[in-house]
């Protein structure tokens, strides 16, 4: 199937919060770890594992890398919240109340990235979840991301045209270059080494 679409890798998403909040959600996750490990072992392509907005902890990231995942997308809290979305979608008052209780659930992207990078200094890490522009992308890279993913700005542009998507990415690149200029980082590798300011 990967050959048919010319894919270089397979990204598997984990969405336990969404499944738990959907009335029709799949709550039987017994054997998911073993199935994921078998997929990673048997697929003739890299497998990246991502969350869908609640974040991946450093411990879980370590387990995924240990089972052979090519990388981890922490996909932390800060972007789409599927508990909140399912709560808004629910028609049953009990289902709605259950899901809306998780409106603030998850590991923020910045924390998930920093902790995963600390635990996995050499692993491929992707930062997504609330990354809206080049400034957010720069922060994610400095906190440990090798790559970033962003959706909201791109999705809005995609409703307009392909050209609008290209323009949106050009804007993100321009913003990222401006951050590098302002912090005296000659490239993204240098950006990763820029000193962090202490939280006051």
C-alpha positions as semicolon CSV with decimal commas, in nm:
position;residue;x (nm);y (nm);z (nm)
1;X;0,000;0,000;0,000
2;X;0,288;0,239;0,073
3;X;0,426;0,174;-0,276
4;X;0,093;0,266;-0,436
5;X;0,109;0,618;-0,297
6;X;0,487;0,657;-0,301
7;X;0,509;0,694;0,078
8;X;0,848;0,699;0,247
9;X;0,713;0,604;0,590
10;X;0,398;0,514;0,777
11;X;0,270;0,734;1,059
12;X;0,050;0,556;1,312
13;X;-0,162;0,778;1,532
14;X;-0,268;0,699;1,886
15;X;-0,589;0,868;1,998
16;X;-0,700;0,717;2,330
17;X;-0,873;1,033;2,454
18;X;-1,083;1,065;2,140
19;X;-1,176;0,697;2,144
20;X;-1,270;0,717;2,513
21;X;-1,489;1,024;2,454
22;X;-1,667;0,900;2,141
23;X;-1,991;0,713;2,208
24;X;-1,884;0,479;1,926
25;X;-1,515;0,484;2,025
26;X;-1,292;0,178;2,045
27;X;-1,194;0,130;2,409
28;X;-1,045;-0,218;2,370
29;X;-0,675;-0,146;2,338
30;X;-0,550;-0,483;2,465
31;X;-0,268;-0,595;2,241
32;X;-0,210;-0,257;2,076
33;X;0,153;-0,249;2,190
34;X;0,222;-0,598;2,054
35;X;0,044;-0,517;1,727
36;X;0,242;-0,196;1,689
37;X;0,567;-0,378;1,758
38;X;0,477;-0,643;1,496
39;X;0,395;-0,371;1,242
40;X;0,726;-0,198;1,306
41;X;0,910;-0,529;1,272
42;X;0,730;-0,651;0,959
43;X;0,677;-0,334;0,757
44;X;0,948;-0,260;0,504
45;X;0,936;0,112;0,580
46;X;0,999;0,336;0,879
47;X;0,711;0,370;1,125
48;X;0,661;0,696;1,313
49;X;0,415;0,703;1,602
50;X;0,219;1,015;1,694
51;X;-0,043;1,128;1,940
52;X;-0,340;1,338;1,832
53;X;-0,326;1,634;2,066
54;X;-0,276;1,497;2,418
55;X;0,101;1,451;2,400
56;X;0,336;1,156;2,435
57;X;0,527;1,130;2,761
58;X;0,901;1,073;2,769
59;X;0,845;0,724;2,912
60;X;0,607;0,632;2,629
61;X;0,845;0,782;2,371
62;X;1,125;0,567;2,513
63;X;0,907;0,256;2,486
64;X;0,816;0,338;2,125
65;X;1,178;0,394;2,023
66;X;1,282;0,076;2,208
67;X;1,027;-0,125;2,008
68;X;1,179;0,009;1,687
69;X;0,976;0,316;1,594
70;X;1,174;0,538;1,357
71;X;1,051;0,846;1,538
72;X;0,787;0,997;1,763
73;X;0,559;1,295;1,703
74;X;0,470;1,419;2,051
75;X;0,158;1,598;1,916
76;X;0,102;1,771;2,247
77;X;-0,178;1,973;2,396
78;X;-0,212;2,319;2,247
79;X;-0,381;2,248;1,917
80;X;-0,693;2,044;1,847
81;X;-0,838;1,887;2,161
82;X;-1,033;1,578;2,066
83;X;-1,198;1,551;2,407
84;X;-1,342;1,898;2,355
85;X;-1,436;1,821;1,994
86;X;-1,614;1,500;2,092
87;X;-1,789;1,686;2,374
88;X;-1,921;1,943;2,129
89;X;-2,026;1,665;1,891
90;X;-2,206;1,460;2,157
91;X;-2,585;1,469;2,171
92;X;-2,627;1,275;2,496
93;X;-2,582;1,507;2,799
94;X;-2,383;1,243;2,988
95;X;-2,149;1,185;2,692
96;X;-2,107;1,562;2,655
97;X;-2,027;1,613;3,025
98;X;-1,784;1,320;3,019
99;X;-1,591;1,452;2,718
100;X;-1,590;1,818;2,820
101;X;-1,421;1,725;3,149
102;X;-1,112;1,657;2,935
103;X;-1,103;2,001;2,771
104;X;-0,771;2,080;2,942
105;X;-0,625;1,730;2,924
106;X;-0,281;1,650;2,790
107;X;0,090;1,721;2,804
108;X;0,169;2,060;2,648
109;X;0,380;2,030;2,334
110;X;0,672;2,227;2,479
111;X;0,696;2,005;2,785
112;X;0,648;1,683;2,588
113;X;0,927;1,784;2,349
114;X;1,173;1,895;2,616
115;X;1,120;1,582;2,826
116;X;1,132;1,344;2,529
117;X;1,452;1,507;2,399
118;X;1,611;1,482;2,742
119;X;1,523;1,112;2,758
120;X;1,608;1,039;2,393
121;X;1,897;1,262;2,283
122;X;1,941;1,087;1,946
123;X;1,584;0,994;1,850
124;X;1,385;1,153;1,568
125;X;1,131;1,380;1,736
126;X;0,855;1,574;1,566
127;X;0,684;1,862;1,743
128;X;0,320;1,929;1,667
129;X;0,019;2,039;1,864
130;X;-0,044;2,411;1,864
131;X;0,236;2,495;1,620
132;X;0,071;2,777;1,425
133;X;0,355;2,973;1,265
134;X;0,729;2,998;1,219
135;X;0,782;3,140;1,568
136;X;0,612;2,835;1,722
137;X;0,815;2,613;1,489
138;X;1,138;2,776;1,607
139;X;1,042;2,721;1,971
140;X;0,965;2,355;1,900
141;X;1,299;2,308;1,725
142;X;1,486;2,470;2,013
143;X;1,307;2,245;2,262
144;X;1,412;1,933;2,075
145;X;1,209;1,882;1,759
146;X;1,389;1,766;1,447
147;X;1,079;1,851;1,245
148;X;0,751;2,025;1,314
149;X;0,396;1,969;1,205
150;X;0,130;2,234;1,180
151;X;-0,230;2,210;1,075
152;X;-0,457;2,506;1,150
153;X;-0,297;2,768;0,926
154;X;-0,240;2,520;0,647
155;X;-0,592;2,379;0,664
156;X;-0,739;2,728;0,638
157;X;-0,516;2,802;0,337
158;X;-0,610;2,469;0,177
159;X;-0,973;2,576;0,167
160;X;-0,862;2,860;-0,062
161;X;-0,612;2,709;-0,307
162;X;-0,287;2,521;-0,354
163;X;-0,117;2,856;-0,403
164;X;-0,248;2,974;-0,066
165;X;-0,091;2,667;0,099
166;X;0,242;2,742;-0,069
167;X;0,219;3,105;0,045
168;X;0,142;2,991;0,401
169;X;0,453;2,770;0,409
170;X;0,662;3,051;0,260
171;X;0,541;3,275;0,545
172;X;0,633;3,008;0,803
173;X;0,981;2,981;0,651
174;X;1,021;3,359;0,656
175;X;0,918;3,373;1,022
176;X;1,155;3,089;1,109
177;X;1,441;3,269;0,935
178;X;1,359;3,587;1,125
179;X;1,375;3,401;1,457
180;X;1,714;3,258;1,359
181;X;1,835;3,607;1,266
182;X;1,711;3,757;1,594
183;X;1,879;3,492;1,812
184;X;2,202;3,486;1,607
185;X;2,152;3,129;1,481
186;X;2,300;3,077;1,136
187;X;2,088;2,768;1,070
188;X;1,849;2,526;1,239
189;X;2,132;2,325;1,394
190;X;2,254;2,646;1,559
191;X;1,899;2,728;1,667
192;X;1,893;2,402;1,863
193;X;2,189;2,528;2,069
194;X;2,063;2,879;2,149
195;X;2,063;2,926;2,529
196;X;1,721;2,911;2,690
197;X;1,616;3,184;2,929
198;X;1,521;3,065;3,277
199;X;1,154;3,076;3,368
200;X;1,095;3,353;3,621
